[in-house]
């Protein structure tokens, strides 16, 4: 079994070979179960399931706790359902750490806090880098490096503003995928 590190935790990665949509629904329900353990309800959580869970697409969950918008997404696996599994495992480990006293609720909130308009910002970041929503981290890094070299302020046609815009877009997308 392959191991990955997500949000500082080592996770055994699974390979889903069948029943993709059914398994994605199971992982969504497991995320809801985990968050219920710390007092959240289904109304506090948003998880949009991909229509085709076999498709290469990032998975994410958003939830509200103590007036804060929290979010986690993962997109490095080859299938949406596998990305949703990683989202579930990361949230579940964090929740277990809170219950066991290894992490405080404040650390949990700080580690997952996101701006309410994060989806809009990610869409804009993808437009800045000229990427679609299926781009993986390797592609994002490659495009970023090419654009950063082209627009670097030390280059004859470079631009400080464009360079900053490219860097900001890269940071937003990198956070989404790691």
C-alpha positions, -999 to +999 in steps of 0.1 A: +000+000+000+013+034-009+017+060+018+013+098+014+017+128+036-012+152+037-015+181+062+015+165+081-001+131+085+010+099+069-019+082+052-022+048+036-035+055+001-062+032-013-068+023-049-105+022-058-112-002-086-150-003-087-182+012-073-167+047-076-198+068-070-210+045-042-177+047-024-175+085-028-209+087-011-195+064+017-165+087+022-188+118+023-209+101+050-177+092+069-166+128+068-200+138+082-196+111+110-161+124+119-173+160+122-203+149+143-179+136+169-169+173+176-205+185+176-210+196+140-242+187+121-248+179+085-261+215+081-226+228+091-209+208+063-207+211+025-194+183+003-203+184-034-199+150-049-185+147-084-211+132-108-184+108-120-162+098-091-138+079-114-128+112-130-095+130-122-107+158-101-099+173-067-122+166-037-130+190-009-151+196+022-161+229+037-177+233+071-185+260+097-172+258+133-175+286+159-183+311+132-153+302+110-154+288+075-131+258+073-121+239+042-098+211+030-093+198-005-070+173-020-063+166-057-031+146-062-047+112-067-058+099-101-095+097-092-120+120-074-131+092-051-095+086-040-090+123-033-122+123-012-108+094+007-077+115+016-100+144+026-119+120+049-087+105+064-072+139+071-103+153+088-108+120+107-072+121+121-076+158+131-109+151+148-094+121+167-065+144+178-090+169+192-109+142+211-076+127+225-064+162+235-034+162+211-048+192+193-070+220+205-102+232+187-083+265+181-055+246+162-081+228+142-098+260+132-064+277+124-053+247+103-084+246+081-096+283+080-103+296+046-118+328+032-155+325+023-148+334-013-120+307-017-138+290-047-138+323-066-102+329-057-092+295-069-110+300-102-093+333-107-059+317-099-065+290-125-074+317-150-042+337-142-021+306-148-042+294-178-052+261-162-084+241-160-098+226-128-083+192-135-046+204-134-025+185-109+003+199-087+030+189-111+013+208-140+006+238-118+042+240-107+055+237-143+032+264-157+040+286-126+078+283-132+075+291-169+053+322-163+074+334-133+106+332-155+088+351-183+074+379-161+102+382-136+110+418-128+146+414-138+137+403-173+135+430-200+097+426-204+091+417-168+065+432-146+064+434-108+026+434-107+022+404-131+049+385-112+031+391-079-002+380-094+014+347-107+030+340-073-003+346-055-022+324-079+004+296-074+002+299-036-036+297-037-036+266-059-007+249-041-026+252-008-056+236-023-036+205-035-013+199-005 
